[in-house]
Amino acid sequence: MRTIFTHAKLYVEGRFVETTLAIEGDRIVAIGAEAEAEDRVIDLAGRCVVPGLVDVHVHLREPGFEYKETVATGTAAAARGGYTLVCSMPNLKPAPDSMENLQLQLDAIERDGVVKVIPYGCITKGQMGGGEQADLEAMAPHVVGFSDDGRGVQQDEDMLKAMKEARRLGKPIVAHCEVNELLKGGYIHDGAYAKAHGHRGICSESEWAQVERDIELVRETGCQYHVCHVSTKESVELVRKAKAEGLRVSCETGPHYLIFTDQDLQEEGRWKMNPPIRSAEDRAALIAGIQDGTIEVLATDHAPHSAEEKGRGLEKSAMGIVGLECAFGVLYTHLVEKGVITLEKLIDLMSTNPRKLFGFGGGIAVGERADLTVLDLETPYTIDPESFLSKGKATPFAGMEVRGKAIQTWVDGKAVYDETTKH
């Protein structure tokens, strides 16, 4: 039996088209089809249907830290946020540095995943940011790429070796860029707020210096290279120049870096993440980066922790915030409704571009898998972390009034989240 979406605004080939969409089994089978008597008809009343959102940077915490999050809770949160595919970071115990360790995560994904999950494998053994290389070759068929997210790879020779192997295997290096010796105990941006409130700051160079080094190594190896969560104006400019040179370099940033500056910080753990929220000048550079295509991907860096771990104030709380369930609304409200970017650009940043960059495929076309997100752009709501499906509740967006939310999420032709059935 076909399911027909009527009165829908479909995002097709870069623009919205008012028409119908038919799915059958796990595939899109027709666009512009008339409903027949035996079809199941869903009247979307003018709502938007876009290719399922993709987040290339989430922490699902399983195995090893299930008290923070599980595959089941994290992917349920992803479905609620409109994501049909997420890529899980390797901050796990055991770290996925071998096929044996990776298999534990793959088993949990197979058993409990609500949406599609493709994990990362570690770059280094134990995800230590140096020393012995992880078994990249064994993991390659099962991972999106290789990352030591949470730690920068400190030694040039370790990153050079990893890039050469990743290129041979046809996989990207996805880098958390951080020079350990420049951190000096910092935990928020080394800016006006840190100075005014007596906090130890993290300098911008700790990020951009490693981006600069890695781009040099890309120039030498030809490796596909993606920078995680860029937060500084220098990082944006380095990536811009690398792309202009024709290097296989890309990057992402997160909603919090585009919305806030360090002057917005409060003395609460929900404002603490790594890299930190930086200056107004940095934010302006990031916005310019998404406008001109330097930054091609928006990712949440969804990083859940327990309430106790996030309840120790700015200095002592764990690094990391959650965002899967509110990212689209935050970005739509603050970027699209304010005229910073178009809705089409936002969908590209959250779906089309990561699909192309990482080779996931998909989109709204006949024959493609029916991985779809239905968006309500009209109904206002307040972000309430206590209602989150994620175990993590710490977010700087708590209490924010926004518009734009996923009301249905479809994976392989099945509704994995449907707000319209709630009463």
RODO-2510 file (C-alpha; in nm, 4 decimals, decimal comma):
residues 423
     n   res          X          Y          Z
     1     m     0,0000     0,0000     0,0000
     2     r     0,1269     0,3453    -0,0898
     3     t     0,1324     0,6376     0,1487
     4     i     0,0527     0,9673    -0,0249
     5     f     0,1466     1,3031     0,1253
     6     t    -0,0875     1,5674    -0,0161
     7     h    -0,0726     1,9482     0,0066
     8     a     0,2993     1,9205     0,0760
     9     k     0,5859     2,1589     0,0012
    10     l     0,8643     1,9241    -0,1113
    11     y     1,2299     2,0272    -0,1087
    12     v     1,3412     1,8999    -0,4490
    13     e     1,6674     1,9941    -0,6214
    14     g     1,7227     2,3053    -0,4150
    15     r     1,3737     2,4527    -0,4122
    16     f     1,0318     2,3966    -0,2599
    17     v     0,7573     2,2625    -0,4857
    18     e     0,3910     2,2269    -0,3888
    19     t     0,2871     1,8787    -0,4953
    20     t     0,2216     1,5245    -0,3702
    21     l     0,4683     1,2560    -0,2663
    22     a     0,4089     0,8804    -0,2715
    23     i     0,6088     0,6234    -0,0769
    24     e     0,5787     0,2476    -0,0806
    25     g     0,7883     0,0107     0,1246
    26     d     1,1146     0,1902     0,1980
    27     r     1,1213     0,4014    -0,1195
    28     i     0,9830     0,7148    -0,2784
    29     v     0,7816     0,5850    -0,5732
    30     a     0,6221     0,8966    -0,7204
    31     i     0,6185     1,2754    -0,7067
    32     g     0,3023     1,4507    -0,8223
    33     a     0,0944     1,1319    -0,8139
    34     e    -0,2817     1,1350    -0,7665
    35     a    -0,4121     0,9408    -0,4693
    36     e    -0,6030     0,6231    -0,5425
    37     a    -0,8765     0,4617    -0,3381
    38     e    -0,6504     0,2077    -0,1705
    39     d    -0,3778     0,4590    -0,0775
    40     r    -0,3203     0,5894     0,2706
    41     v    -0,3464     0,9678     0,2429
    42     i    -0,1752     1,2129     0,4796
    43     d    -0,2834     1,5737     0,4267
    44     l     0,0080     1,7937     0,5323
    45     a    -0,1844     2,1197     0,4955
    46     g     0,1027     2,3053     0,3319
    47     r     0,3805     2,1851     0,5607
    48     c     0,7321     2,1287     0,4310
    49     v     0,8812     1,7872     0,3545
    50     v     1,2600     1,7799     0,3378
    51     p     1,5223     1,5061     0,3030
    52     g     1,5746     1,3659     0,6526
    53     l     1,8083     1,5813     0,8599
    54     v     2,1619     1,4503     0,9146
    55     d     2,3847     1,5144     1,2166
    56     v     2,7447     1,4084     1,1624
    57     h     2,8454     1,4792     1,5229
    58     v     2,6562     1,3189     1,8121
    59     h     2,7529     1,1327     2,1267
    60     l     2,5362     0,8302     2,2040
    61     r     2,7521     0,7168     2,5011
    62     e     2,6932     0,3436     2,4535
    63     p     2,8862     0,1291     2,5350
    64     g     3,0398     0,2478     2,8591
    65     f     2,8422     0,5524     2,9688
    66     e     2,4798     0,4434     2,9496
    67     y     2,3913     0,6575     3,2520
    68     k     2,4465     0,9627     3,0264
    69     e     2,2692     0,8307     2,7145
    70     t     2,1997     0,5091     2,5243
    71     v     2,1545     0,4299     2,1583
    72     a     1,7826     0,3946     2,2326
    73     t     1,7403     0,7323     2,4049
    74     g     1,9807     0,9210     2,1794
    75     t     1,8233     0,8011     1,8567
    76     a     1,4734     0,8637     1,9934
    77     a     1,5866     1,2214     2,0577
    78     a     1,7272     1,2379     1,7056
    79     a     1,3966     1,1216     1,5570
    80     r     1,2096     1,3837     1,7556
    81     g     1,4468     1,6475     1,6221
    82     g     1,3845     1,5442     1,2613
    83     y     1,7095     1,3535     1,2094
    84     t     1,7001     1,0327     1,0075
    85     l     2,0768     0,9717     1,0197
    86     v     2,3346     1,0509     1,2863
    87     c     2,7055     0,9742     1,3140
    88     s     2,8195     0,8673     1,6590
    89     m     3,1475     0,9817     1,8089
    90     p     3,4004     0,7416     1,9650
    91     n     3,4047     0,8744     2,3239
    92     l     3,3094     0,5302     2,4528
    93     k     3,4370     0,2540     2,6787
    94     p     3,5858     0,0565     2,5216
    95     a     3,6767     0,3085     2,2550
    96     p     3,6097     0,1803     1,9018
    97     d     3,9760     0,1390     1,8065
    98     s     3,9431    -0,2198     1,6807
    99     m     3,6753    -0,4278     1,5120
   100     e     3,6139    -0,6121     1,8388
   101     n     3,5422    -0,2913     2,0284
   102     l     3,3477    -0,1333     1,7429
   103     q     3,1235    -0,4398     1,7243
   104     l     2,9811    -0,3634     2,0700
   105     q     2,8474    -0,0349     1,9381
   106     l     2,7280    -0,1860     1,6113
   107     d     2,5311    -0,4472     1,8061
   108     a     2,3636    -0,1769     2,0180
   109     i     2,2780     0,0225     1,7038
   110     e     2,1280    -0,2833     1,5363
   111     r     1,9269    -0,3663     1,8464
   112     d     1,8060    -0,0253     1,9614
   113     g     1,8582     0,2368     1,6911
   114     v     1,5420     0,4342     1,6100
   115     v     1,7124     0,6177     1,3228
   116     k     2,0127     0,5273     1,1086
   117     v     2,3460     0,5463     1,2903
   118     i     2,6900     0,5274     1,1317
   119     p     2,9723     0,5399     1,3886
   120     y     3,3215     0,6813     1,3719
   121     g     3,6262     0,4719     1,4448
   122     c     3,9113     0,6118     1,6514
   123     i     4,2257     0,7517     1,4946
   124     t     4,4481     0,6364     1,7811
   125     k     4,4432     0,3406     2,0158
   126     g     4,2249     0,4183     2,3154
   127     q     4,1235     0,7495     2,1531
   128     m     4,4204     0,9050     2,3308
   129     g     4,5156     1,1575     2,0645
   130     g     4,8539     0,9968     2,0101
   131     g     5,0636     0,6834     2,0296
   132     e     4,9609     0,3633     1,8554
   133     q     4,7256     0,3920     1,5606
   134     a     4,3837     0,2279     1,5812
   135     d     4,3003    -0,0550     1,3396
   136     l     4,1653     0,1721     1,0679
   137     e     4,1624    -0,0930     0,7966
   138     a     3,9470    -0,3408     0,9883
   139     m     3,6924    -0,0760     1,0862
   140     a     3,6767     0,1073     0,7523
   141     p     3,3791    -0,0806     0,6002
   142     h     3,1674    -0,0091     0,9078
   143     v     3,2423     0,3565     0,9862
   144     v     3,1823     0,6959     0,8295
   145     g     3,5399     0,8022     0,8993
   146     f     3,7987     0,8325     1,1732
   147     s     3,8032     1,0760     1,4657
   148     d     3,9487     1,1138     1,8129
   149     d     3,6750     1,3656     1,8946
   150     g     3,7276     1,5099     2,2400
   151     r     4,1016     1,5084     2,1827
   152     g     4,3233     1,6585     1,9185
   153     v     4,5922     1,4367     1,7660
   154     q     4,8963     1,6034     1,9173
   155     q     5,1928     1,4780     1,7162
   156     d     5,2342     1,5734     1,3518
   157     e     5,3681     1,2303     1,2605
   158     d     5,0652     1,0566     1,4117
   159     m     4,8230     1,2674     1,2083
   160     l     5,0331     1,2316     0,8935
   161     k     5,0296     0,8534     0,9278
   162     a     4,6534     0,8517     0,9926
   163     m     4,5817     1,0732     0,6917
   164     k     4,7838     0,8508     0,4612
   165     e     4,5992     0,5412     0,5807
   166     a     4,2578     0,7095     0,5698
   167     r     4,3200     0,8222     0,2129
   168     r     4,4215     0,4689     0,1139
   169     l     4,0979     0,3403     0,2666
   170     g     3,8825     0,6119     0,1081
   171     k     3,7639     0,7531     0,4410
   172     p     3,7773     1,1053     0,5863
   173     i     3,9671     1,2220     0,8914
   174     v     3,7195     1,4147     1,1078
   175     a     3,9242     1,6186     1,3513
   176     h     3,8661     1,7721     1,6909
   177     c     4,1369     2,0384     1,6747
   178     e     4,2964     2,1244     2,0068
   179     v     4,6583     2,1852     2,1083
   180     n     4,6872     2,0516     2,4623
   181     e     4,9818     2,2664     2,5667
   182     l     4,7832     2,5827     2,4917
   183     l     4,4836     2,4913     2,7109
   184     k     4,6432     2,5813     3,0474
   185     g     4,3469     2,4645     3,2511
   186     g     4,0958     2,6792     3,0648
   187     y     3,7291     2,5893     3,0393
   188     i     3,5523     2,8861     2,8735
   189     h     3,6600     3,1303     2,6018
   190     d     3,9549     3,3493     2,6912
   191     g     3,7583     3,6682     2,6487
   192     a     3,5682     3,9427     2,8240
   193     y     3,3452     3,7175     3,0360
   194     a     3,6367     3,5093     3,1632
   195     k     3,8308     3,8202     3,2620
   196     a     3,5316     3,9861     3,4297
   197     h     3,4384     3,6777     3,6334
   198     g     3,7769     3,5314     3,7186
   199     h     3,7565     3,2216     3,4978
   200     r     4,0457     3,0502     3,3202
   201     g     4,0155     3,0926     2,9459
   202     i     4,0757     2,8707     2,6449
   203     c     4,2605     3,0697     2,3805
   204     s     4,1465     3,0636     2,0186
   205     e     4,4912     2,9512     1,9029
   206     s     4,4409     2,6152     2,0736
   207     e     4,1885     2,5415     1,7965
   208     w     4,3140     2,7222     1,4884
   209     a     4,6807     2,6255     1,5279
   210     q     4,5887     2,2590     1,4851
   211     v     4,3544     2,3358     1,1953
   212     e     4,6483     2,5120     1,0307
   213     r     4,8790     2,2157     1,0910
   214     d     4,6264     1,9641     0,9610
   215     i     4,5636     2,1592     0,6420
   216     e     4,9378     2,1437     0,5752
   217     l     4,9175     1,7666     0,6113
   218     v     4,6160     1,7525     0,3793
   219     r     4,8223     1,9386     0,1234
   220     e     5,0852     1,6659     0,1552
   221     t     4,8545     1,3613     0,1633
   222     g     4,5421     1,4546    -0,0354
   223     c     4,3281     1,3123     0,2442
   224     q     3,9633     1,4129     0,2798
   225     y     3,9565     1,6212     0,5978
   226     h     3,6659     1,7630     0,7977
   227     v     3,7046     1,9951     1,0976
   228     c     3,4646     1,9418     1,3873
   229     h     3,2812     2,2307     1,5565
   230     v     3,4838     2,5303     1,4366
   231     s     3,4436     2,8217     1,6766
   232     t     3,7054     3,0827     1,5824
   233     k     3,7366     3,3379     1,3055
   234     e     4,0885     3,2126     1,2281
   235     s     3,9640     2,8569     1,1699
   236     v     3,7005     2,9841     0,9269
   237     e     3,9577     3,1773     0,7276
   238     l     4,1989     2,8813     0,7175
   239     v     3,9258     2,6550     0,5795
   240     r     3,8163     2,9228     0,3321
   241     k     4,1688     2,9487     0,1908
   242     a     4,2122     2,5705     0,1813
   243     k     3,8890     2,5285    -0,0155
   244     a     3,9934     2,8041    -0,2568
   245     e     4,3154     2,6106    -0,3112
   246     g     4,1107     2,3044    -0,4059
   247     l     4,2006     2,0935    -0,1034
   248     r     3,9497     1,8329     0,0193
   249     v     3,8756     2,0313     0,3333
   250     s     3,5363     2,0953     0,4943
   251     c     3,4063     2,1955     0,8337
   252     e     3,1034     2,2208     1,0578
   253     t     2,9866     2,4479     1,3343
   254     g     2,7094     2,4171     1,5912
   255     p     2,3945     2,6172     1,6661
   256     h     2,5311     2,7562     1,9940
   257     y     2,8296     2,9157     1,8219
   258     l     2,5997     3,0955     1,5773
   259     i     2,3475     3,2198     1,8341
   260     f     2,5506     3,3153     2,1428
   261     t     2,8721     3,4934     2,2384
   262     d     3,0765     3,4659     2,5553
   263     q     2,8899     3,7727     2,6847
   264     d     2,5781     3,5536     2,7054
   265     l     2,7391     3,3050     2,9439
   266     q     2,5833     3,2281     3,2799
   267     e     2,7339     3,0565     3,5817
   268     e     2,5736     2,7233     3,4934
   269     g     2,7040     2,4011     3,3440
   270     r     2,4599     2,4215     3,0535
   271     w     2,6833     2,6930     2,9089
   272     k     2,9989     2,4802     2,9130
   273     m     3,1185     2,2923     2,6064
   274     n     3,4393     2,2321     2,4118
   275     p     3,5257     2,4349     2,2146
   276     p     3,3631     2,7162     2,4102
   277     i     3,1223     2,9831     2,2908
   278     r     3,3501     3,2637     2,1767
   279     s     3,3419     3,6385     2,0973
   280     a     3,0999     3,8426     1,8884
   281     e     3,3758     3,8770     1,6285
   282     d     3,4085     3,4985     1,6077
   283     r     3,0317     3,4574     1,5777
   284     a     3,0209     3,7085     1,2935
   285     a     3,2926     3,5141     1,1114
   286     l     3,1013     3,1892     1,1563
   287     i     2,7829     3,3459     1,0173
   288     a     2,9775     3,4799     0,7201
   289     g     3,1186     3,1281     0,6793
   290     i     2,7774     2,9664     0,6467
   291     q     2,6599     3,2421     0,4142
   292     d     2,9491     3,2044     0,1691
   293     g     2,9714     2,8247     0,1832
   294     t     3,2971     2,7956     0,3770
   295     i     3,1052     2,6149     0,6527
   296     e     2,9000     2,3500     0,4754
   297     v     2,7528     2,1583     0,7695
   298     l     2,5659     2,2364     1,0897
   299     a     2,5985     1,9693     1,3591
   300     t     2,4775     1,9703     1,7178
   301     d     2,7711     1,8024     1,8964
   302     h     2,4929     1,6503     2,1114
   303     a     2,6893     1,5540     2,4240
   304     p     2,4691     1,4359     2,7126
   305     h     2,5858     1,4126     3,0719
   306     s     2,4085     1,3387     3,3976
   307     a     2,2406     1,6187     3,5931
   308     e     2,5066     1,5842     3,8615
   309     e     2,7910     1,6198     3,6101
   310     k     2,6327     1,9336     3,4649
   311     g     2,5286     2,0836     3,7986
   312     r     2,8692     2,2014     3,9222
   313     g     2,8792     2,5484     3,7652
   314     l     3,0955     2,6731     3,4811
   315     e     3,4289     2,5746     3,6288
   316     k     3,3611     2,2199     3,7426
   317     s     3,0824     2,0851     3,5215
   318     a     3,1551     1,8343     3,2471
   319     m     3,2041     1,9713     2,8949
   320     g     2,9104     1,9214     2,6609
   321     i     2,5490     2,0179     2,5926
   322     v     2,2559     1,8544     2,4159
   323     g     2,0803     1,9826     2,1068
   324     l     1,9231     1,7156     1,8872
   325     e     1,5669     1,7989     1,9883
   326     c     1,5875     2,1750     1,9514
   327     a     1,8509     2,2492     1,6856
   328     f     1,6175     2,2999     1,3926
   329     g     1,3843     2,5346     1,5800
   330     v     1,6729     2,7398     1,7167
   331     l     1,8363     2,7752     1,3757
   332     y     1,5131     2,8433     1,1898
   333     t     1,4102     3,1120     1,4389
   334     h     1,7462     3,2861     1,4681
   335     l     1,8819     3,2480     1,1156
   336     v     1,5914     3,2071     0,8728
   337     e     1,3244     3,4226     1,0364
   338     k     1,5821     3,6974     1,0940
   339     g     1,6918     3,6895     0,7302
   340     v     2,0478     3,5686     0,7926
   341     i     2,0052     3,2720     0,5556
   342     t     1,7175     3,1223     0,3582
   343     l     1,5219     2,8133     0,4568
   344     e     1,6714     2,6388     0,1536
   345     k     2,0219     2,7170     0,2815
   346     l     1,9360     2,5798     0,6248
   347     i     1,8113     2,2521     0,4768
   348     d     2,1312     2,2260     0,2750
   349     l     2,3421     2,2797     0,5876
   350     m     2,1443     2,0251     0,7898
   351     s     2,0748     1,7614     0,5223
   352     t     2,1881     1,8048     0,1619
   353     n     2,5494     1,9038     0,2269
   354     p     2,6396     1,6353     0,4835
   355     r     2,4797     1,3758     0,2545
   356     k     2,7046     1,4868    -0,0319
   357     l     3,0226     1,5397     0,1702
   358     f     3,0130     1,2030     0,3439
   359     g     2,8623     1,0047     0,0599
   360     f     2,5364     0,9115     0,2315
   361     g     2,3160     0,9751    -0,0697
   362     g     1,9440     1,0324    -0,0378
   363     g     1,7118     1,3172    -0,1161
   364     i     1,3592     1,3601    -0,2445
   365     a     1,3568     1,1789    -0,5785
   366     v     1,1866     0,8713    -0,7186
   367     g     1,3804     0,5605    -0,6205
   368     e     1,5474     0,7145    -0,3161
   369     r     1,4887     0,5780     0,0307
   370     a     1,1981     0,7403     0,2081
   371     d     1,4030     0,9173     0,4762
   372     l     1,1945     1,2295     0,5284
   373     t     1,1276     1,5066     0,7768
   374     v     0,7955     1,6912     0,7925
   375     l     0,8357     2,0442     0,9308
   376     d     0,5851     2,2753     1,0949
   377     l     0,7223     2,6277     1,0534
   378     e     0,4280     2,8124     1,2040
   379     t     0,3528     2,6899     1,5561
   380     p     0,5503     2,8659     1,8319
   381     y     0,6772     2,6671     2,1294
   382     t     0,9124     2,6950     2,4253
   383     i     1,2189     2,4713     2,4491
   384     d     1,1709     2,2609     2,7631
   385     p     1,4606     2,0265     2,8401
   386     e     1,2498     1,8338     3,0910
   387     s     1,0414     1,7085     2,7989
   388     f     1,3476     1,5841     2,6059
   389     l     1,3645     1,2163     2,5132
   390     s     1,7412     1,2352     2,5602
   391     k     1,8760     1,1574     2,9060
   392     g     2,0740     1,4802     2,8774
   393     k     1,8885     1,7976     2,9757
   394     a     2,1663     2,0592     2,9825
   395     t     2,1226     2,3100     2,6996
   396     p     2,1757     2,6864     2,6731
   397     f     1,8555     2,7009     2,4668
   398     a     1,6311     2,6152     2,7635
   399     g     1,3315     2,8482     2,7834
   400     m     1,3844     2,9924     2,4364
   401     e     1,0697     3,0739     2,2353
   402     v     1,1076     2,9380     1,8826
   403     r     0,9220     2,8254     1,5725
   404     g     1,0100     2,5387     1,3418
   405     k     0,9920     2,1766     1,4489
   406     a     0,9768     1,8261     1,3107
   407     i     0,6268     1,6858     1,3472
   408     q     0,7004     1,3623     1,1605
   409     t     1,0235     1,1742     1,0932
   410     w     1,0242     0,8867     0,8448
   411     v     1,3077     0,6327     0,8111
   412     d     1,2910     0,3806     0,5277
   413     g     0,9233     0,4584     0,4803
   414     k     0,8272     0,4129     0,8454
   415     a     0,7231     0,6900     1,0815
   416     v     0,9713     0,6752     1,3701
   417     y     0,8371     0,9958     1,5236
   418     d     0,4883     1,1398     1,4770
   419     e     0,3736     1,4303     1,6884
   420     t     0,0401     1,4417     1,5041
   421     t    -0,0732     1,1192     1,6744
   422     k    -0,0285     1,2652     2,0248
   423     h    -0,3314     1,3723     2,2233
***
